[in-house]
Amino acid sequence: MPSIFKASPSWSIETNHLHISYFMHDSLLHSQFLVNLWNSKEFVKACGETGINTAEKASNFLRTRVHSDYARNGYSMFLVSLKPDDHATLAESIPIGTVSLMKGEPPNAYLAPDIGYTIVADESGNGYATEAAVALLEYAKKEHGVNAVLGFCDKEDTHSARVLQKIGLEFRGERELRVFGGKESAIYALPWMSKDLTVYGVHD
């Protein structure tokens, strides 16, 4: 059983425009932001409904899933906040999305984490998903030795595909993945990863 993870509310990965920080399950601001983001029409269209439609449910998800992943892997889903100016602190910045490296618990998990990102509609198209994803990949490699990363998106989702390509992943075909309920998904991986993705547990 993973140990209790003590996430620092002031820790962040800082980029030119963003702070990438831990989600705090006891923060109403964080929980309500996740509810608003995941129930937006843009998110539901791209990813479907999550069932997380109250701050209480969001807090429970952050505590039981996200913080458990922090404890086990050192990474999970992070909050992306936009700095109002170059030198703004995390506390001065405004939540605009999420960026994640998700790796489930064996044996029902891929052997490499998959990267994901969601930015609110008002800030979409400004390059923030790419900026956040690059920063998280660099952090995960440096601090946790993550060298293999997967990316999945709907085969019609050209926006997500462009971001995956911008951060250095390459298209590896389409498969009906059981983790997505058998839905056909586009698969991406870092160039140096094996061409045989079953090595990483990716199969129909």
Secondary structure by P-SEA (a helix, b strand, c coil): cccccccccccccccccbbbbbbbcccaaaaaaaaaaaacaaaaacccccccccaaaaaaaaaccaaaaaacccccbbbbbbbccccccccccccccccccccccccccccbbbbbccccccccccaaaaaaaaaaaaaaaacccccbbbbbccccaaaaaaaaaaabbbbccccccccccccbbbbbbccccccccccccccc
